[in-house]
Structures are given as C-alpha cells and as structure tokens.
Amino acid sequence: MNPQKVLIIAYYWPPAGGPGVQRWLKFVKYLPEFGIEPIVYCPENPNYPIVDESLVNEIPNGITIIKQPIKEPYQLANFLSKKSSKKISSGVIPKAKKQSLTEKLMLYVRGNFFIPDARKNWIKPSVEFLSEYIKTHKIETVITTGPPHSMHIIGLELKKNLNIKWLTDFRDPWTTIGYHKALKLTKSSQQKHIELETKVLNSADAIVVTSNHTKNEFETKTTKPISVITNGYDNHSVRVEEKHKEFTLSHIGSLLSERNPKILWEVLSELISENEAFSKAFQLNLIGVVSDDVVESIHNTGLKKHVNVIGYVSHDEAIKYQMASRLLLLIEIDSEDTKAIIPGKLFEYLISETPILAIGPDDSDVQEIITKTNTGVYFNYNQKEKLKAQLIEYFEAYQKSSLNINAIGLQPYSRKALTKCMSELIKAM
C-alpha cells in the first residue's frame, strides 16, 4: 500500500534555530513509520532571527523539500536599525517606556501594515505555486503550522480553490498571544486579525493545538474538532561526564522583557548575602536571547558577578547545559494569556535528570505537566517565601550530593508517540 502524501507548509525549517522548528522536524522524522509521506514546503531565502546549522543534520534522508523565494520586509527594517529589527523579529520587544522612536515605528508598521504578519507577501505566490503542485502530485492533505499565521492563510486559500483536506497546527494562539498587544494595533487591524482567525478556525477540517488552554479558547470560536498534541522530547546521544561543580541554575531559551521574575532575583540576592556557602557556590546561567530589561533587573539586585549570560548555543550544546546543570529554570510571563504556553524546552528538561524550578501564572498547563511527571516544583509570582525555602532545600541536597529527581510518566511526550497521534488524526480526516 502506497504511503499517504501530506504537504506541510512551514516557515521555520532548518537551519532556523529555536523550539518552533523542532516540532515539525520531528514529526517529519517519524511520519513515514506510520504510513505517511511528508512533503515539506518552506521559504528559499528566509530571514531567520536565530540560526542553528546543527539542525540541518537532523533532516531525514529522502524527504522531499520544496522551496520558493520569499520577500520579507526585514531588509527595510534593517536599514532603519539592524539591532532593533533582529531583536523584535526574535520576539524580544522592549517595554513601551524604553522603546526608541525607531522601535515604536517598526512595531506600528509591523502590526498594521503586515497582517497577519511580516510573511504576508509569501501568501499569493505560494498559493499559485502549490495549487499546481498539489494537482500534479495528487496530494489530498495539507498541513499548515504557525505562527507565522500567514501559513494558515495559504492553507485557507488552497482549501477554497482545491478539494483538499486541511489541518491547521497552532504552536501558539493567535489573537491572544502575549506579543500581540505590543504591536500597537489600531481597532481596524485588531478586527482584521479576529476575522482571519475566525475564517481559519471555521474552514479547517481539523485543528491541532499544543495546550489545553488554547483548546478551551478555540472551542469558544469554532465547532470544528480540536486536538491537543503537545511538543515533546526526542532521544539523543548527547552525554556529559559530570554535573557542574557549582550550584548552577540554568535558563535555556529566550528571556523576554516581561519574562522577568523579580522575586527570584530578590530571593537569590538574599541567599547570597545570608549564606556564605551559597554565595561561593551559586551561578546563574542564561543560555539564549536575553532582554536588556532582564539583565538590568538581575544586575540591580546585586547578582552581576553570579550571572553568566552565554547567548544562543546549538541544540546539542543546550542539551549539555540541561544535563550538566544542578537546576533548570523555566519562566513564563505572569498573565492570563500565557497559561496556554508550554515552552518546547520543557519536554527536553523532563528527560535531563535535572530538577526544574518553574515560575509562572497559576493553573497553567506547565504546572500540570511538571506536577504529573514529578520533575520539579512550580511557583507563582506571589510565593516568594516558598520559593526561597525550596531553593534552600535544593542547595542543602546539592551539598549532600543528593540533588536528583525521579521522573514518572514521560513516555506520552516522546516525539514518536506524539507523531503516532498526529498520524492517526491525519488518516481520520
């Protein structure tokens, strides 16, 4: 029996770095085992804010990858300010009161002239090219993954024009995602986003989201079937000889301006001043893109000599930090909107054999997963004393060489198990 052909429309594909690209890179890796032939459509000349060449090596052999040119506005933005353009395109948006005039202008233009996003100019040429490709190669199923949500508009147009089955994969929400409010949208622009979101949700044959909170939100907007397929972990061959000698607390991934838990910096500062042994042993590692606002907050609490801002590293290097650290830090913005966000790194944290210290809003999907898998502790932004007591407990365990975890129930989050769920959904359409 011939495998079922599925066309996957994605903006992020290796050598793009970050967690967004890994979701479909891993699905593509395992889909052939479940009788599905993935064909990937992605841009030929994209403007990726983060590049990780090591991920190119993970593209499975024999996969058909189609590329078409894309025109993006970031060349013009780079002309205005290359630094601000790269920062904003990677999701690090400065607080409103600290934005320069150029940054305010760039955000306004991005929000109101490029709807749904800066990749909108790829929609029309992609629809024209793919309409012929789908007919020629007799493809019956199309999957779009976003953000950027322009990918879903390509799917919407293909659905209108052709007799195809269409699955939309939302790695993040659309109109309720945190940065949406920072785009300085006019009322009419906001309404356009809502209208496009409504059309996509009500035209797709199936909808996939990555969290229960997003599913609950979308169920108020459509009657179409919605499935939760989270991100996950994949087996890897990375090994470390031993844990760091220092009591290292490591955060891996972007630290946006609003992802700034001042209670943690205060607690760490207090422990350093109150406990000489803690002061000598403690080190905070920040691996990834870090907002200037966050660095300033950390320095203001007297942690400058204890913090190591490492910047972006390859995926394999990030895994090494996860495995060698004493504690892993997971931070989410304290807002209703971010309860739906499950960072991709959480699932790699789960198999790192390193305790997770998480801070975020109450009743989030992250809190549920960490609790269920027995992989760490979760605090909200008002639990300063409990957070301090937990750090003391962890430090005392580190001193006794007994700081470890006993994870349970991880298998459902493996990339292969999740791909099986995705394949069943595709075949049922």
N, C-alpha and C positions, 0 to 999 in steps of 0.2 A: 504493500500500500504506500503510495507516494505521500511524503510529508505535506502538511497544510502550510501554504505560503502566507506569511504575515509581514506586512510592511510597517516598519517602526519609524515614525517621524520624530527626530530628536535634534535639538540644537546642541546640547552638550554631548560630546563624544571624544575619546582620546585623540589628541593629547590634552584635552581640557582636564584640569585638576579639580579636586573637591568632591564631596559626597554625592552631588547630584548626578554626575556622570556614571558613578559606580552602579547605580540601581539597574540601568538597562544594559550596561556592560555585562553584569552578572546574569540577568535574565537571558540575554543573547547566548551566553556561555552554555546554559543548561537547557534551553528550549528544545534543541534537536533531540535530546534524550527522551522528550515527551511527544515526539512525532510532529514537531513544528519547525518549519524552516524560516528563520528570521532574515529579513532583508532590511538593512538599516539605511535610512536617508538622512543625511546631515550636511551642514554647510562646508563648502570647499575652503573658504578663506575667512573663518570666524575671528571675532575679536574676543578671545577668552581672557578674562581678568586673571585667571590662575591657570598655569600650565604645568602638567606633570607627565613628562615623557615616559616615565616608567610604566604608566598605564597602557601605553601602546602595545607593550609586550603581552598584555592580558587579552587582547582581541583574539578570539578563537580563529584558528586557521579555517579557510574555506567559506567564511561568511561573506555574503555579497554586501558590499557597502557602496552606496551611490552618493556622489557629492555634486552639489551645484553651487555656483557662486552666490554670495550674499552681499548686499550693500548695507552697511551699518553706519549710523551717524557718529560713531565714536572718533572718526578721523577729524571731523569738525570740532567735536568736544575736546580732543587732544590739542587742537590748535589753540583753544581758549586756555586750557590748563590740563596738561598731561597727568599731573599728580592727582588732581581732583577727579578727573574722568576715570582713572583707574580705580580710585577709592570708591566712588559712587557705583561703578559697574560691578564691583565685587561685593556690594551690599553694605559697605561701611559709610553710613550717612552721618555727618557731624550733627550735633544738636543744633536746633534752629538758631539759638542766640550766638553760636560760634561759627555759623556759615558765612563765608565770604560772599560778596555780591555776585561773583562768578558762579559759585556753588549754588546760590539761590536761583540764578538764571538757568543754570544747567538742569536743576531739578524741575523748574517750572516747564521748561521746553520738553524735557523727557516725559513729564506727566501729562501734558496737554496736547502736544503735537505728535506724540508717538503712542497711539492707543491700539492694541493693549500694551505694547512695549516697543523697545528700540529695534526689534527684529520684524516689524510690521511690513517692511519693504520686501521681505522674502516670501510673503504670502502669495501674491499673484503669480510670480514666475514659478513657484513651487507647484501651485495648483495646475498650471498649464503643463509643466513637465510631467508631473505624476499622473495626471489624467491619462496621458498616452501610455506611460509606463505600466500602469495598472491594467489597462486594456490589453496591451501587448503580452504581458506576462501572466494574465488571467489570475490576478490577485483578488481575493474575496474579502480579506480582513485588513483593516488599517488601525494602527495604534498611534495615538499622539501622546507625548509626555511633556508636561510643563510644570512650572514656568521654564522658559518664557511662554506665555499663553498664546502667542502668535501661532505656535504649533497646533493648538486646538482649533484656531480659525482656519488653518489649512485643512484640517480634518473635516470641519464644518462644511467648507466649500466642496470638498471631494464627496462628502455624503450627499449633498444637494445634487451634484452632477452625475454621480455614478451609483450603480446598485451594489454598494459595499456594506459590510458590517463595520461599525466604527466603535472602538473602545478608547475612552479618554482616561489617561493616568495623571492624577493630580498629586505631584510630590509635595506641594504646598497648596493652601487655599488660594483663592483669587482676590476677591474684594475685601476680605478680612485679614489678609496677611499684614504683618506689622509695618513694613516699609511703605505700604500703600498710602498711609496718612502723611508720610513725609514728602510725597510727590507734588504737593501744592496744587491739587486738582481743583478745577472750577466745578460748579454744580453740574454743568452740562457734560464735562469729562467724566465725572463720577457716574452720571447716569448712563453714559455710553458703556462704561465697564460693566455696570449691572445688566444692561441689555445684552451685551455679548456673552457674559457669564450665563445668563438665562437661556440664550439660544443654544449654547454648547451643551449645557446640562440637560436640556429637553430634546436635543436632536441626537445625542449619542445613543447607541444601543446598549452600552454598559459603561459604568463609571467605576474607576478604582481610585481609592484614596489611601493615605498612609497612616491615618489615625481615626479612632472612634469619634473624636470631637469634630473632625471635618465631615465624617459621615453624617453625624447628627445635624450639622449645619446644612449640608446639601439636601438632606431629606425634607427640609422646610422649603426647598426651592424647586424640587423636581420629584416626580413619581417613578423615574427610571431606576432600575436596580443599581445599588451601590455596594461595592465590596471593599473591605479593608484588607490590603496586602501591604504590610509594613516593609521598611527596609530591613536588612539583615546582615549577617556575618558570613564570610566565606573562609574555608580552611586555607591556611597559608604555611609557608615553610620558614618564616622568619623566626629566629631564635636569639635569645640573649643569654650570656653566660651567667650573669647575676644581676640582682636588683641594684639600684643606685645605693651608694654608701650613705648619702644624705637622706634626710626625711623629705623626699620630693613630692610636691603636689603639682601635677601637670595638667594643663588645659590644652587640648588639641582641637584646632578649628578656629573659626573667626570669632573675635570678641567685638561685637558691635557697640556703638556708643551707649545704647540702652541696656546692653547685657553687662551690667556693671554692679555687682553685689557689694555695695559699700560695707554692709555688715560683716562680710567675710574679711575684707581688708582690715576693718577695725579689730575683729577677733584675732587675726594673725598678729597685728601690731601689739595688742595686749599680751598675747602669749610670748612674744619675743621679749617684751620688757619685763614680764613677770617670771619667766623661766629661762635661766641661762643655758640649760642643755638644749632646749627647744631652739633658742636663738642661734646656737652653734651649728645645729643640725639642719635647720629648715631651709628649703629652697623652693621658690615658686617658678615653674617653667611655663612659658606661654608660647605654644607652637602654632603658628598660623598668623593670619592677618589680625592685627590688634589696633583698635581705635585709639587715637591720641587721647581722647577723653578718659579711657580706661587706664592708660599708662599714667596719666596725670593724677587720677584718683589713688592709684597704688602708691605713687611717689609721695603724695600728700599725707599718707598715713605712716610714713617712715619706713616703707618696705623696699626702698630703692636698692639697697645692697643685697637684698634677699631674692630679687626677681631677675629672671633670665629671659629676655624677650628674644626668641630664637627665629621667629618668622616662619614662612611656609617651607615645609620639607616634603620630600617624596612620600608616597603612600607607605612604602616599606619602612622608611625612617620613622614615620608617625607610629607604625605598629611597634617598632623597637622602643620608642618612648613609652607607649602604653604598657608594655611588658616589663620595662625596667623601673618604672616609677613606683613609689610607695603608695600613692593615692592618685586617683584620676578625678579631675574636676569637670563637672557638667553644669553649665549655667544657662538659664533661659530668662528672657525678659519677664518682669513681673506684670503681666497683663492678661486680660481675658482671652485676647486673640491668640496668645502663644500657648495656651493649653493644648492646642491641636498639633503643635510642632513636636515631632520626635526626631532629634538630630541623628543623622546617619551614623555618626561616630558612636552613639550609644551601643549599637549592636556589636561593634568591634571591642568596645570597652567590656562588654559582657563576657567575652572569651579571653580576656587579657590576664585573668587570675590576679587582678588588682582591684581593691575596693574602690567603689565610686562614691564620691561626695557630690551630691546634686543640690542645686538651689534653683527654685523656680516658683511659679504660681501654684496655689493649692489645687488639688483634684485634676492634675494633668495626666496625660497618657504615659509620660515618662515615669511619673511617680508609681503608677500601677505596675509598669514593667519591672522597675528596679525592685519593688517590694515582692512581686511574684517570683522573681528569679533569685532572690536572696543575694544580690550582688552589690549592695551598698546601702546608703541612707539618703533620705531626701528631706530637705528643709524648705520652708517658705521664707519670705523676706522679713518676717517678724519674729523669727525664732533664734535670736542671737545667742541667748544663754545655752540653749540646747545644742546649737552648732558648736559653741566653744567647748562644751562638755564632751561632745563627740570627738573633736579634734584632740583633746587631751587623752581620751581613751585610745584613739588610734596611735598617738605618739608613744604612749606607755607600752602598747603592744609592739610597736616598732623597736623600742628599746630592749624588749624581751625576745626579739626575733620571732614574734608570733602573730605578725600582722598579715592575715590572709583571709580568703573567703571560701565559702562552699556553695558554688552556684548550682541552681537546680532548674530544670525545665527549659533548657536553652534550644533544644532541637527544632521546635517550630519556627525559630528565627533564622535557621540556616538558609542560605541563598537557594540551595537545591530544593528544600521543602517549600519555600515561597514560590519558586518557579513552577513547581507542580501545581500549586493553587492557581497561578496565573494561566497555565496551560489548560486546566480544566474549565476555567472561565472563558477562554478563547474558543474552545471546542463547543461550548454550550451556547454560544451566540447564534 
